[in-house]
Amino acid sequence: MNTDQPLDPRDMWDNPLAARYASAEMTRLWSDNHRYRLWRQTWLVLAEAEAELGLPITPAQLTEMRAAVDQPIDFARAADYEKRMRHDVFAHLHTFGDACPQAKAILHLGATSAYVTDNTDLILMRESLDLVAGRLATVIERLAARAVETADLVCLGRTHLQPAQPTTVGKRICLWIHDLLLDLEEVLQRRGSLKARGAKGTTGTQASFFELLNGDHAKVRQLDELVARKLGFAASYAVTGQTYTRKVDSLVVSALAAISESTHKAGNDLRLAAAWGEMEEPFETEQVGSSAMPYKRNPMRAERMCGLARFVMGLLTTTEQTAATQWFERTLDDSAPRRLVLPQAFLATDAQLVLYANIAGGLVVVPGAIRRTLEQYLPFLSSERILMEGTKAGGDRQELHEAIRRHSHAATARIREGYDNDLAERLATDPLFASIDLAAAMEVQGLAGRAPAQVDEFIAGPVAQALKDCPHRAGESALRV
C-alpha cells in the first residue's frame, strides 16, 4: 500500500460526535475552517495593536491582512508546509503570509505559537459556552412547561428505587430542572470569567514585546490590553507561563461534566419510568425499536444521552491530569489531549442537550399507568395518614403501628403470590381501626403534600428568574439519528 497517497474518506475513522450526534452549529465552531480563521484573526489583532503603539506596520499591510482573513484557506498548501516543517502554527503562518505577501514580514511579530493557539482556544470555549447556555435554557423552558402541565398528577414516589410517599410528575420534573439551573449558573460563571491569554511572550515574561517597544512597560501592558479587547475579552489573565494555566480548561470541562451528571440522572429516571410504562420519550411514526422485536419502544434517546454523559464525565479526568502535570512554564504533553478533549467535550455535551430538548418537548406522560401503579401501593402509602387518624381518635400510636405493620406484611406476602393488595380489607376488619374512615384516608388527594404548590412556586420563582437572566435560546437542531 502506498502510504503517500491520500486515503479515501471511507477508509478513515469518522468521529461520530461530528458525523452523527452533535449539532451543525457546534460542529462548525470546532471545525478547521473556523479555528484557522481565528488563528488569522489573532495575527491581525496583534498587528493592529502593535501598529497603534507605533511599530512600523503600514495601513496597506493591515488592509491586506484583513482581506486575507476572509479568503478561503489553502489547506493543501498548509498541509504541505506542515509536512516539511512539522509545525502546524508555522505551516499556517506561512500559508497566511502567502495570502498577504506585503504583510508577511511582520506577521507573528514578537509572538509565540501559544499566542495563536491559546487565544483561539479561549475564543472557541467562549463561543461554545454561549451555545451550551442557550441549549440549557431551551431544555429548562420546555421542562418547565411539562412540569406545570403535570403539577397535580400524583404518582408513586420512589426512594431506594422502592415505593415511597407519593409525589407528582411535575414535582419530579422540577428535580431535573433544579439540577439544570445549577448547571446554567456554572456555565454562565465560567463564560463570564474567561479572559484572553493576551500577548505574554514565550515564557509569559513579555520579553519580546518589551524589546520591540523599547523597554516601555506601559506600552507592553497596553499591548496586552489591546489584544484582549480586540479579541472580545474584557481582560487577559494577569500572569501566564507560555500558556494560560490549563486549570481553566479543567474548570470549563468540569462545568460540562456537571451538565452530564444532570442529563444522565434525568435520562436514567426516564428509562426507569418507561420500563413501568409511566413515561415515554417521543416515538416517531416509522421509528423501529428493535430489528427482532417489532413491538419494542426502547428509550433510545435517553439511552444515548446517558452514554454521551458518561463519555464527557470521563474526559474531565484528562483535563485535571493535564493541569496537574504542566512543568514550570509549560510542557507540550498538553497538546494532544487538548486537541482531543476540548472539541469532544463540547460536541458531546451539545449532543446531549439536543437530545434533552427533543425529549422535553415531546415527553409523553401516561396517566393511566401512573394511576395503576399508585393504586397498587395506595393502601401502604396511606398508612401514615391512617396512623395519625387512629391516634387522633384516641388509639395507642404504638399499638396501631404494630397492627398496620403486621397487616402490611401479610398483604405483601399475598401480593408476591400474585394476589391484589388486600391491606384495606384487613384493616377494615380490625377493631382497632373501626373509628377511622378508611376510604377517606386512602384518597389520593393530599398524599403528595405541597408538591403541586412547590411546582408553581419553583417555576414562577427560580426558573423564571434563570430564564430571564439567560434570554438567549439556541436554534432548533434536529436529531440526525
Secondary structure, 3 states (H helix, E strand, C coil): CCCCCCCCHHHCCCCHHHHHHCCHHHHHHCCHHHHHHHHHHHHHHHHHHHHHCCCCCCHHHHHHHHHHHCCCCCHHHHHHHHHHHCCHHHHHHHHHHHHCHHHHHHCCCCCCHHHHHHHHHHHHHHHHHHHHHHHHHHHHHHHHHHHHHCCCCEEEEEECCEEEEEEEHHHHHHHHHHHHHHHHHHHHHHHHHCCECCCCCCCCCCHHHHHHCCCCHHHHHHHHHHHHHHCCCCCECCCCCCCCCCHHHHHHHHHHHHHHHHHHHHHHHHHHHHHCCCEECCCCCCCCCCCCCCCCCCCHHHHHHHHHHHHHHHHHHHHHHHHHCCCCCCCHHHHHHHHHHHHHHHHHHHHHHHHHHHHHHCCEECHHHHHHHHHHHHHHHCHHHHHHHHHHCCCCHHHHHHHHHHHHHHHHHHHHCCCCCCHHHHHHCCHHHCCCCHHHHCCCCCCCCCHHHHHHHHHHHHHHHHHHHCCCCCCCCCCCC
